[in-house]
């Protein structure tokens, strides 16, 4: 198959703005999770039947594949109008996963012509995007002995028909290729989910309430207690509560500063999360409600796991139990 190369490629810096410069971390951030350990791949299935025509190599695909696979460098999260938040490499090129691969154990089923259309991303130099769980990164040994980057166990690829940063021409090819979401799942713009009963509904405001045990603490417009997660960070401002965690601890949506009564203005900002949601931050710390709080005034989330605590009007943790 002939491989044509373009003579130039504009470098595009993909920047995910997480916070204003006023956000500095006075409190210690939680411990970072270790990168995922390398996984040894079993022998890949032989023959074209392992991937059929799903790899989209017709009509000269592979033009931008490049003969040499390369690493991803610093991963970033980009927002796409059609498919939401997705992972890119350091140059802004979309990263993909293949449904016919496996994640447990990690294994690539894309070789030969498939690998020309979908170049494997080398392991070794990748670092997690801001707000992404670093433990999702790992590697798998391919049938040719090279090491390929994995995210949540899934081998990572680029697409030869993406010729410039930001393109997503590989999305949905053959019904088996999809861009990576920051959590390793398939990128897809989900319809807004209904908020859990009693938490985060029509909150539109933040105020200060007084509890006999906690003293003054922040509540949303429904009177539901607002919490902070000790594993988050203020600088860089990032949430480490994703997936099942955020289903249990819904993010507090942005609240206009004029509707935040009695709450510190320093570091009052909005976090653009990797999952596409926007989250209110107080003193640069992302804030949440708790689905275990069923009515206004409940403080059932206080001290959960030794990492969740109510928030004082100045944005600090209230560690009183």
C-alpha positions as a printed NumPy array, in Angstrom:
array([[  0.   ,   0.   ,   0.   ],
       [  1.478,   3.365,  -0.965],
       [  2.036,   5.745,   1.875],
       [  1.912,   9.438,   1.159],
       [  3.307,  11.889,   3.636],
       [  2.4  ,  15.538,   3.957],
       [  5.346,  17.913,   3.959],
       [  4.226,  20.02 ,   6.853],
       [  2.08 ,  19.618,   9.941],
       [  1.151,  22.621,  12.047],
       [  1.823,  22.075,  15.713],
       [ -1.275,  22.708,  17.753],
       [ -1.049,  23.174,  21.489],
       [ -4.145,  21.83 ,  23.204],
       [ -4.681,  23.669,  26.437],
       [ -7.311,  22.711,  28.984],
       [ -7.806,  25.736,  31.215],
       [ -8.605,  24.498,  34.659],
       [ -8.456,  27.626,  36.786],
       [ -7.611,  31.282,  37.172],
       [ -4.147,  32.311,  38.262],
       [ -5.554,  33.247,  41.639],
       [ -5.954,  29.556,  42.475],
       [ -3.012,  28.498,  44.609],
       [ -2.986,  25.43 ,  46.828],
       [ -2.696,  26.188,  50.513],
       [ -3.819,  22.675,  51.495],
       [ -1.891,  19.546,  50.554],
       [ -3.13 ,  17.599,  47.571],
       [ -4.017,  13.939,  47.927],
       [ -1.511,  11.26 ,  47.008],
       [ -1.204,  10.665,  43.265],
       [ -2.137,   7.199,  42.079],
       [  0.627,   5.144,  40.454],
       [  0.607,   4.562,  36.728],
       [ -0.904,   1.251,  35.683],
       [  1.498,  -1.661,  35.474],
       [  2.433,  -3.059,  32.105],
       [  0.347,  -6.035,  30.999],
       [  1.648,  -8.869,  28.836],
       [ -0.495,  -9.514,  25.773],
       [ -1.414, -13.025,  24.669],
       [ -0.727, -13.821,  21.044],
       [ -3.042, -11.864,  18.742],
       [ -5.496, -13.622,  16.478],
       [ -4.027, -14.274,  13.071],
       [ -5.462, -13.313,   9.723],
       [ -7.675, -10.467,   8.545],
       [-10.688, -12.06 ,  10.184],
       [ -9.618, -10.624,  13.52 ],
       [-10.673,  -7.167,  12.38 ],
       [-12.365,  -7.698,   8.987],
       [-13.073,  -4.47 ,   7.102],
       [-13.684,  -2.488,  10.251],
       [-10.337,  -0.722,  10.207],
       [-11.218,   1.617,   7.357],
       [ -8.067,   1.043,   5.299],
       [ -9.811,   1.335,   1.963],
       [ -9.218,   4.199,  -0.481],
       [ -5.614,   4.671,   0.507],
       [ -6.043,   4.846,   4.279],
       [ -2.7  ,   5.026,   5.979],
       [ -1.684,   8.256,   4.276],
       [ -0.888,   9.922,   7.574],
       [ -0.106,   6.82 ,   9.551],
       [  3.622,   7.178,   9.278],
       [  5.797,   4.085,   9.188],
       [  6.935,   4.616,  12.734],
       [  4.585,   4.53 ,  15.695],
       [  5.298,   7.22 ,  18.249],
       [  4.442,   8.006,  21.834],
       [  1.664,  10.25 ,  23.057],
       [  3.57 ,  12.534,  25.444],
       [  1.429,  14.716,  27.684],
       [ -2.188,  13.655,  27.204],
       [ -4.858,  16.331,  27.084],
       [ -8.644,  16.484,  27.189],
       [-10.385,  18.23 ,  24.304],
       [-14.037,  19.105,  23.966],
       [-15.794,  18.056,  20.776],
       [-19.21 ,  19.445,  19.928],
       [-20.497,  16.106,  18.667],
       [-18.935,  13.575,  21.043],
       [-18.027,  15.532,  24.165],
       [-14.763,  15.151,  26.101],
       [-12.055,  13.054,  24.429],
       [ -8.373,  12.248,  24.892],
       [ -5.667,  13.616,  22.599],
       [ -1.916,  13.25 ,  22.407],
       [  0.476,  16.133,  23.05 ],
       [  0.033,  17.378,  19.47 ],
       [ -3.761,  17.421,  19.731],
       [ -4.449,  14.262,  17.688],
       [ -7.439,  12.177,  18.77 ],
       [ -6.697,   8.83 ,  20.444],
       [ -8.884,   5.793,  19.678],
       [ -9.816,   2.347,  20.998],
       [-10.955,  -0.766,  19.094],
       [-13.965,  -2.828,  20.209],
       [-12.325,  -6.056,  18.997],
       [ -9.405,  -5.564,  21.366],
       [ -9.724,  -6.62 ,  24.996],
       [ -8.944,  -4.719,  28.19 ],
       [ -8.934,  -7.629,  30.658],
       [ -6.372,  -8.831,  29.824],
       [ -5.069,  -6.033,  27.565],
       [ -4.669,  -7.348,  24.001],
       [ -4.45 ,  -5.733,  20.562],
       [ -6.193,  -7.405,  17.643],
       [ -5.061,  -4.785,  15.124],
       [ -2.052,  -5.928,  13.054],
       [ -0.969,  -5.846,   9.421],
       [ -3.091,  -3.565,   7.244],
       [ -5.152,  -2.648,  10.282],
       [ -2.047,  -1.3  ,  12.032],
       [ -1.207,   0.784,   8.947],
       [ -4.596,   2.487,   9.095],
       [ -4.571,   2.654,  12.904],
       [ -0.963,   3.154,  14.099],
       [ -0.386,   1.922,  17.631],
       [  0.656,   4.577,  20.15 ],
       [  3.943,   3.619,  21.745],
       [  4.128,   3.245,  25.513],
       [  6.775,   4.866,  27.648],
       [  6.426,   8.638,  27.526],
       [  2.721,   9.198,  28.176],
       [  1.594,  11.246,  31.179],
       [ -1.998,  11.615,  32.326],
       [ -4.099,  14.611,  31.356],
       [ -5.01 ,  17.09 ,  34.087],
       [ -7.882,  15.689,  36.137],
       [ -7.39 ,  12.186,  34.715],
       [ -6.685,   9.167,  36.923],
       [ -2.997,   8.398,  36.244],
       [ -3.486,   4.76 ,  37.264],
       [ -5.499,   4.233,  34.05 ],
       [ -2.289,   4.399,  31.997],
       [ -0.487,   1.159,  31.247],
       [  1.046,  -0.79 ,  28.402],
       [  0.685,  -4.024,  26.443],
       [  3.258,  -6.001,  24.462],
       [  2.169,  -6.423,  20.836],
       [  2.843,  -9.488,  18.671],
       [  5.874,  -7.734,  17.128],
       [  7.381,  -7.192,  20.585],
       [  6.741,  -3.438,  20.708],
       [  4.997,  -1.879,  23.695],
       [  1.705,  -0.066,  23.156],
       [  0.071,   2.462,  25.467],
       [ -3.189,   1.397,  27.136],
       [ -5.888,   3.434,  28.874],
       [ -8.026,   1.47 ,  31.334],
       [ -6.536,  -1.656,  29.733],
       [ -7.554,  -0.714,  26.163],
       [ -4.756,  -0.393,  23.565],
       [ -4.431,   3.137,  22.16 ],
       [ -4.265,   4.114,  18.472],
       [ -4.243,   7.123,  16.176],
       [ -6.153,   7.163,  12.857],
       [ -4.326,   7.673,   9.56 ],
       [ -7.141,   9.812,   8.132],
       [ -6.834,  12.358,  10.942],
       [ -4.362,  14.648,   9.217],
       [ -4.49 ,  17.552,  11.649],
       [ -5.104,  18.142,  15.326],
       [ -8.714,  18.091,  16.466],
       [-10.045,  15.8  ,  13.732],
       [-12.215,  12.825,  14.73 ],
       [-12.57 ,  11.018,  11.389],
       [-12.081,   7.674,  13.125],
       [-15.119,   8.022,  15.371],
       [-17.528,   5.139,  14.696],
       [-15.574,   3.611,  11.785],
       [-16.938,   0.105,  11.17 ],
       [-18.992,   0.468,  14.319],
       [-15.897,  -0.633,  16.265],
       [-13.553,   2.376,  16.536],
       [-14.185,   5.162,  19.012],
       [-12.317,   8.076,  20.521],
       [-11.244,   7.625,  24.132],
       [-13.118,   9.431,  26.875],
       [-10.824,  10.561,  29.755],
       [-11.945,   7.572,  31.853],
       [-10.981,   5.052,  29.15 ],
       [-14.542,   4.493,  27.965],
       [-15.883,   5.402,  24.526],
       [-16.316,   9.132,  24.04 ],
       [-19.977,   9.975,  23.64 ],
       [-21.961,  13.049,  24.502],
       [-24.556,  11.789,  26.942],
       [-27.903,  13.403,  27.504],
       [-28.047,  15.268,  30.823],
       [-28.959,  12.791,  33.541],
       [-31.602,  13.682,  36.126],
       [-30.052,  14.724,  39.413],
       [-30.386,  12.253,  42.315],
       [-33.337,  12.95 ,  44.593],
       [-32.546,  15.668,  47.088],
       [-29.105,  16.467,  45.721],
       [-28.088,  19.141,  43.271],
       [-31.597,  19.891,  41.972],
       [-32.234,  23.499,  40.995],
       [-29.537,  24.509,  43.45 ],
       [-28.812,  27.846,  41.671],
       [-27.449,  29.389,  44.874],
       [-25.018,  28.811,  47.715],
       [-25.608,  29.98 ,  51.252],
       [-24.347,  29.382,  54.773],
       [-26.237,  27.181,  57.252],
       [-25.472,  26.411,  60.897],
       [-25.37 ,  22.887,  62.283],
       [-25.018,  22.013,  65.997],
       [-22.062,  19.715,  65.228],
       [-20.427,  21.368,  62.247],
       [-21.118,  25.008,  62.945],
       [-21.36 ,  27.252,  59.879],
       [-21.085,  25.341,  56.604],
       [-22.013,  25.837,  52.96 ],
       [-25.278,  24.476,  51.53 ],
       [-26.818,  24.703,  48.068],
       [-30.089,  26.386,  47.165],
       [-32.032,  23.344,  48.389],
       [-30.298,  23.426,  51.757],
       [-28.231,  20.324,  50.897],
       [-24.787,  20.175,  52.509],
       [-21.836,  20.925,  50.22 ],
       [-18.69 ,  18.788,  50.51 ],
       [-15.034,  18.712,  49.469],
       [-12.971,  15.636,  48.493],
       [ -9.478,  15.429,  50.037],
       [ -8.087,  13.642,  46.962],
       [ -8.875,  16.633,  44.733],
       [ -6.296,  19.372,  44.181],
       [ -6.546,  23.149,  44.152],
       [ -3.432,  23.78 ,  42.067],
       [ -3.697,  22.63 ,  39.455],
       [ -7.408,  22.7  ,  40.147],
       [ -8.657,  19.18 ,  39.436],
       [-11.341,  16.719,  40.494],
       [-10.35 ,  13.13 ,  41.213],
       [-13.973,  12.047,  41.578],
       [-15.14 ,  10.484,  38.312],
       [-17.37 ,   7.645,  37.11 ],
       [-19.145,   5.854,  39.96 ],
       [-17.737,   8.406,  42.403],
       [-19.425,  11.367,  40.741],
       [-22.669,   9.393,  40.52 ],
       [-22.625,   9.208,  44.322],
       [-21.18 ,  12.707,  44.84 ],
       [-22.829,  14.974,  42.225],
       [-20.873,  18.061,  41.278],
       [-22.225,  21.439,  42.329],
       [-22.981,  23.243,  39.055],
       [-21.693,  26.799,  38.558],
       [-23.396,  29.392,  40.735],
       [-23.198,  33.094,  39.958],
       [-21.101,  34.879,  42.546],
       [-24.029,  37.198,  43.253],
       [-25.969,  34.141,  44.464],
       [-23.221,  32.955,  46.805],
       [-24.101,  34.63 ,  50.068],
       [-21.556,  34.806,  52.882],
       [-18.967,  32.702,  50.998],
       [-15.323,  33.612,  50.391],
       [-14.739,  35.276,  47.023],
       [-11.081,  34.258,  46.742],
       [-10.736,  31.358,  44.329],
       [-14.447,  31.353,  43.558],
       [-14.211,  29.801,  40.107],
       [-15.522,  27.151,  37.727],
       [-13.734,  23.894,  36.834],
       [-14.07 ,  22.462,  33.314],
       [-14.038,  18.752,  34.098],
       [-12.628,  16.062,  31.758],
       [-16.122,  14.524,  31.525],
       [-17.464,  17.753,  30.015],
       [-19.34 ,  18.966,  33.102],
       [-18.696,  22.333,  34.698],
       [-18.227,  22.365,  38.465],
       [-18.248,  25.143,  41.035],
       [-15.046,  25.59 ,  43.011],
       [-14.653,  27.481,  46.288],
       [-11.177,  28.686,  47.22 ],
       [-10.15 ,  26.734,  44.094],
       [-11.464,  23.419,  45.493],
       [-14.213,  21.568,  43.539],
       [-17.39 ,  21.06 ,  45.59 ],
       [-20.091,  18.388,  45.616],
       [-23.332,  17.269,  47.229],
       [-24.016,  13.722,  48.494],
       [-26.785,  11.39 ,  47.315],
       [-26.915,   9.948,  50.833],
       [-28.294,  13.269,  52.081],
       [-32.032,  12.976,  51.549],
       [-33.252,  16.257,  52.977],
       [-32.009,  19.738,  53.748],
       [-29.738,  19.774,  56.768],
       [-28.517,  16.166,  56.422],
       [-24.763,  15.717,  56.912],
       [-24.49 ,  12.004,  56.12 ],
       [-21.469,  12.609,  53.905],
       [-19.375,  14.094,  56.698],
       [-16.171,  12.089,  57.178],
       [-17.089,   9.337,  54.678],
       [-13.966,   7.3  ,  53.939],
       [-11.906,   9.852,  55.817],
       [-11.872,  11.915,  52.622],
       [-15.211,  13.767,  52.394],
       [-15.957,  16.776,  54.569],
       [-18.351,  19.704,  54.729],
       [-17.017,  23.112,  53.712],
       [-16.764,  26.249,  55.829],
       [-17.714,  29.66 ,  54.389],
       [-13.999,  30.357,  53.763],
       [-13.68 ,  27.17 ,  51.666],
       [-11.807,  25.109,  54.287],
       [-12.59 ,  21.556,  55.361],
       [-14.658,  21.064,  58.47 ],
       [-13.211,  17.932,  60.043],
       [-15.459,  17.883,  63.111],
       [-17.492,  14.675,  63.136]])
